[in-house]
Amino acid sequence: MKYLKFVAALMLALVSVHFSAFSQKDTTILNNIIKKTGKLPELYPVEKVYLHFDKPYYSVVDTIWFKAYLTSEQNLPSPLSKVVYVDVMSAKDSLIASLKFPVANSVAYGNIPLDPLNFKQGNYYVRAYTVWMLNFDPAYFFTKNIPIGEAVDKQLLTHFTYTSATSTKDQQVINARIQYKNPDKLPYSNKTVNWRVISDYDVILKGKGTTDQNGVLNINLSPKKNQIIKNGNLITDISTGDKESLTSTFELKPKSGDNDIQFFPEGGELISGIPTQVAFKAVNPNGLGVNLTGTIVDNDGNQITTLTSSHMGMGSFYVNADAGKTYKANISFKDGSSKTIELPKSAASGITLQINNAAADNINLKIVANDTYFQQNKDKNLFIVAQNAGVIYYAAQTVLQNQVTVAKIPKAKFPSGIVQITLFSATGEPVSERIAFILHQDALNLSVQTDLPAYKPRQKVKMTVTAKNAAEKLAGDFSVSVTDEQKVPFDEDNETTIFSSLLLSSDLKGYLEKPNYYFNKTNDKKLADLDILMLTQGYRRFDYKEILAGKYPQVSYLPEQGMNITGTLRDRTGMPVKKAGLRLTIPGRTFSAEAFTNPTGVFNFQNLNFPDSSQVVISAKYGANGSNLMIMVDQEPAPAIGTNRNGADEVMNIDSTLNNYLNNSKKQYSYLRQLKEVKITAAPIKKVSHADYSALSGLSMMPDHLLDADRFQGCNDLLTCLKSMAMGLTWDTNTNNFYVTRDFNAGNKTPVQIFLAGMPVDVYALSSVNMAELESIEIFTKDELGTVNRMYNSNGVISINMKKAKKVKKMSLEEIKKLLPQNNVITVNAKGYSKQREFYSPRYTAENINMKDLRTTIYWNPRVITDAATGAVSFEFFNAEGKGTYKAVVEGLDKNGNPGRFIYRYTVK
């Protein structure tokens, strides 16, 4: 594959001079930049994954249908990976499901059943990647939020809002409002609600209230200064009658602080004497854009210019910084707050790169040097390099002969997407940089037609998809989803599409608000807003300084060409065994494979194909000396859990936001009924307490504070954890002892006595406690009878209670041998390919035309292939019983790697 595309000696028009022709000496530095940068696409090509889903949200017991597109340079089919991974994560960043799919012709087809055992109502997000992508920043994985609601046997509908305020640094006030309704959307009026707030695994607040006639409960939360809520849960139990109580959990993620604004001078910095475009981005504490107006004034109080945001808190203005002056922005936010911010200080000497990207065919480039820089660097070389995803598409050089140098770069040189344009000095140092977005809107034009303009319910539809550009019909690989828009409404600006993913978010770190806004009915205003985004968001797939210094990415994983199981075969001394044969079998299936170890004892079973969660048996016992061998299987690589970068888009009130969809799901799945849980209460098992130890029998039956073992989950050292969790006690680092807080503050320096399983110990014994055997910790700040305090000259007691040792039946030698694994045979629960299923699309006849049909996804087809001769493909499906507007979304890539998306609507009446 040829990755390096650039023009080495392109002439650029200047104000009064032109870029010089290359000489052998002049081109050395530029050639060095090109050579070292060229290793990136050759050795570290960028691979991207995009998933097209049948719809944006779901309900429990639905099935998620999707198609994965794998691309590389210019979004052409990726030749690298043949396996794609899809993870489903919860809002709390827990891995719910991890799936593996085979890739053929750079696409994969998948589905995720949302079974009630693993999925509950809430916010989830999907991430997709290949093993090759694990070598690089996970910020470039595909991610998409997916809300999931519940409709089957839903007994309680809620709507939750809250506001938070911090009046002082240590005081927090949260006002929560919850409305409760029954499944028929009638309010639960005058019902008792018990609530509690959990933060850092501890109940910090609790209370009781009564709903009003509209089913609304207002709760005011004022946590203590040492219990400020950053990420907690409000749990409510509403009594609905007949001794039945329904529980709801609401996330509390109060954001403290003011609106924030940042300024981004074009080219990287303000330079004295150069009129510079300065972009800005303002966000509220939740990370969402907030609109504003303001003025720019100098240090003498003179107004220089005004500023107004144009889109989601972003905008730009021009300022010509004078030497020795400073500037500040007086900002008024739309929410009524205001702020004054200092602008970045201007550099006394410098050169900058400026871009005007408004023209349809060219990038208008301007190199501007202030007088100081020009006098110091006159007649020295300058170099321009422009690249996309590490691939250089344009390179040129000039000589600094004027303070202003202008040029035009044809946009046809670049693919659609982000272009990083860098200005290098005569020594090859990057001195200014600008990213611009190229969008070839006519590279691929998709269209959809149906055989009729309107249809009846359950009537057959013939749909035709056509792909072409201005010059020819195009072959391409596409997918189509048809949904009932009355049941599945969605904001197109907020959708994740093939444009916003492959061209934008896959190359930008951080959160993008409403990413498809820029591609939904694109016009000059949206292209201008997109250019502002380029100035504020930043782009750093690699750093030129590191690349020119020879610091390339570290590669730990090679691209997967199939499903493999690897490992090492060793003898009992630990030495690797070479040229040994191993056999792989799957119990219950007529499948087997053989492999031989290499000189270092490594084996590799290649190109396997088995379903997920299969038990795989690998045996080495058939070779020579097979009874004395050990098999060690390598773990599959996996990314770290991480966090959801799109958390700001999570849906707070799924019941109301997905109302139309869940109402239909309730009818659609009415035949499903979950059995109500029957709780069988056994006699409680008596827990170990201080009363079980004779030395502590004189203490009160009720401790002043009780810490259950559950509170110490994740704790590795009991002493370290107890220092911050021992309520009513103070840890003194000078004496390394615990003291009763009230007495310690009054001057009493008598330490607390610690008991471990009834035995007196010092504090250092706590570090040796096995946390798995911990039952509870009881804290006594007073000894009413004084029996312990007098005996041990102490003031207060900590009792560390350990679980009772379970009586275990002794195993026979034969039973032990059966439990021990055979060294030369190993059974692995391997992660195979997820099960492939076909989307069900009914075919109506006269006999079944009146059957109940409440489908929301009317049709899903991930195999829509257009040919080069006609550029078209046709297919048929039947409507459901719903009337109104049906929405067809077609996405995919043509043979040249151009992404396409088209939305078509037709009427059912």
Buried (B, 14 or more C-beta within 10 A) or exposed (E): EEBBBBBBEBEBEBEEBBBBEBEEEBBEBBBEBBEBBBBBBEEBBBBBBBBBBBBBBBBBBBBBBBBBBBBBBBBBBBBBBBBBBBBBBBBEEEEBBBBBBBBEEBBBBBBBBBEEEEBBBBBBBBBBBBBBBBBBEBBBBBBBBBBBBBBBBBEBBBBBEBEBEBEEEEEBBBBBEBBBBBEEEEBBEEBBBBBBBBBEEEEBBEEEBEBBEEBBBEBEBEBEEEBBBEEBBBBBBBBBEEEEBBEBBBBBBBEEEEBBBEBBBBBBBBBBBBEBBBBBBBBBBEBBBBBBBBBBBBEEEEEBBEBEBBBBBBBBBEBBBBBEBBBBBBBEBBEEEEBEBEBBEBBEBBBBBBBBBEEEEBBBBBBBBBEBBBEEBEEEBBBBBBBBBBBBBBBBBBBBBBBBBBBBBEBEBBBBBBBBBBBBBBEBEBBBBBBBBBBBEEBBBBBBBBEEEEBEBBEBBEBBBBBBBEEEBBBBBBBBBBBBBBBBBBEBBBBBBBBBBBBBBBBBBEBBBBBBBBBBEBEEEBBBBBBBBBBBBEBBBBEBEEBBEEEBBEEEEEBBBEBBBBBBBBBEEEEBBEEBBBBBBBEEEEBEBEBEBEEEBBBEBEEBEBEBEBBBBBBBBEBEEBEBBBBEBEEBEBBEEBEBBBBBBBBBBBBBBBBBBBEBBBEBBEEEEEEEEEEEEEEEEEEBBBBBBEBBBBBBEEBBBBBEBEBBEEBEEBBEBBBEBBEBBBBEEEEEBBBBBEBBEEEEEBBBBBBBBBEBBEBEBBEEBEBEEBBBBBBBBBBEEEBBBEEBEBBBBBBBBBBEEEEEEEEEEEEEEEEEEBBBBBBBEBBBBBEEEEBEBBEBEEEEEEEEBBBBBBBBBBEBEBEEEBBBBEBEBBBBBBBEBBBBBBBBBBBBBBBBBBBBEBEBE
